[in-house]
Amino acid sequence: KSLSRRMARKLKKKADEKKRDMSKVKCYNCKKEGHLAKDCKKAKDQAWMESSSDSDQEINANMVFMSQIGKVLSESDKSSSSAEDTIAETMISLKLIIMILKKKNI
């Protein structure tokens, strides 16, 4: 019985939305009139832009990481202090990569 009540409420809600004068409705996302927030194209575009930006940052971080590894390997024949400097630089790069990846998971 409760399932049919829920179904009836959903149908009534949809019918009420159709009756609503959409020209007077204001979106909470973009603040424009004529649509609801759930139908806002700007919110969907923003989500895509953010995920695209995160992906670009991850690619850049991976490229930095690979170049730093290459630098460490190529300089491993040099003096130990130079190798230590390179390792320190690599650690800084790794910390940046970790920060970017943590931001992506937020």
C-alpha positions as CSV (number, residue, x, y, z in Angstrom):
1,K,0.0,0.0,0.0
2,S,2.8,2.4,0.8
3,L,4.4,1.7,-2.6
4,S,1.2,2.8,-4.3
5,R,1.1,6.0,-2.2
6,R,4.7,6.8,-3.1
7,M,3.9,6.2,-6.7
8,A,0.8,8.4,-6.5
9,R,2.9,11.2,-4.9
10,K,5.5,11.0,-7.6
11,L,2.9,11.1,-10.4
12,K,1.2,14.1,-8.7
13,K,4.5,15.9,-8.3
14,K,5.3,15.4,-12.0
15,A,1.8,16.6,-12.9
16,D,2.3,19.7,-10.7
17,E,5.7,20.4,-12.4
18,K,4.0,20.3,-15.8
19,K,1.4,22.8,-14.6
20,R,4.0,25.2,-13.3
21,D,4.6,28.3,-15.4
22,M,8.3,27.7,-16.3
23,S,8.8,31.3,-17.4
24,K,8.5,32.3,-13.7
25,V,10.8,29.6,-12.4
26,K,14.4,30.5,-11.5
27,C,17.3,28.1,-11.5
28,Y,19.4,27.9,-8.3
29,N,22.5,27.0,-10.2
30,C,22.8,29.7,-12.9
31,K,20.2,32.1,-11.5
32,K,18.5,32.3,-14.9
33,E,14.7,31.9,-15.4
34,G,12.9,29.3,-17.4
35,H,14.3,26.0,-15.9
36,L,14.9,24.2,-12.7
37,A,18.3,23.4,-11.2
38,K,17.9,19.7,-11.9
39,D,17.6,20.7,-15.6
40,C,20.4,23.2,-15.6
41,K,22.8,22.7,-18.5
42,K,25.4,24.9,-16.8
43,A,25.8,22.6,-13.8
44,K,26.4,19.7,-16.2
45,D,29.0,21.7,-18.2
46,Q,30.7,22.8,-15.0
47,A,31.0,19.2,-13.8
48,W,32.5,18.1,-17.1
49,M,35.0,21.1,-17.0
50,E,36.1,20.2,-13.5
51,S,36.6,16.5,-14.4
52,S,38.4,17.5,-17.6
53,S,40.7,19.8,-15.6
54,D,41.4,17.2,-13.0
55,S,42.3,14.8,-15.8
56,D,44.7,17.3,-17.4
57,Q,46.4,17.9,-14.0
58,E,46.8,14.2,-13.5
59,I,48.4,13.8,-16.9
60,N,50.8,16.7,-16.2
61,A,51.7,15.3,-12.8
62,N,52.5,11.9,-14.3
63,M,54.7,13.6,-17.0
64,V,56.6,15.5,-14.3
65,F,57.0,12.3,-12.3
66,M,58.3,10.3,-15.2
67,S,60.8,13.1,-16.1
68,Q,62.0,13.2,-12.6
69,I,62.5,9.5,-12.5
70,G,64.5,9.7,-15.7
71,K,66.6,12.5,-14.2
72,V,67.4,10.5,-11.1
73,L,68.4,7.5,-13.2
74,S,70.5,9.5,-15.6
75,E,72.3,11.3,-12.8
76,S,72.9,8.2,-10.6
77,D,76.4,8.0,-12.1
78,K,77.2,11.5,-10.7
79,S,78.4,12.4,-7.2
80,S,76.2,11.4,-4.3
81,S,75.4,15.0,-3.3
82,S,74.1,15.7,-6.8
83,A,72.0,12.5,-6.7
84,E,70.7,13.6,-3.3
85,D,69.6,17.0,-4.7
86,T,67.9,15.2,-7.5
87,I,66.1,12.9,-5.1
88,A,65.0,15.9,-3.0
89,E,63.6,17.5,-6.2
90,T,61.8,14.3,-7.1
91,M,60.3,14.1,-3.6
92,I,58.9,17.6,-4.0
93,S,57.4,16.6,-7.3
94,L,55.9,13.5,-5.8
95,K,54.3,15.6,-3.0
96,L,52.8,17.9,-5.7
97,I,51.4,14.8,-7.5
98,I,49.9,13.5,-4.3
99,M,48.3,16.8,-3.6
100,I,46.7,16.9,-7.1
101,L,45.5,13.3,-6.8
102,K,44.0,14.0,-3.4
103,K,42.2,17.1,-4.8
104,K,40.8,14.9,-7.5
105,N,39.3,12.5,-5.0
106,I,37.5,15.2,-3.0
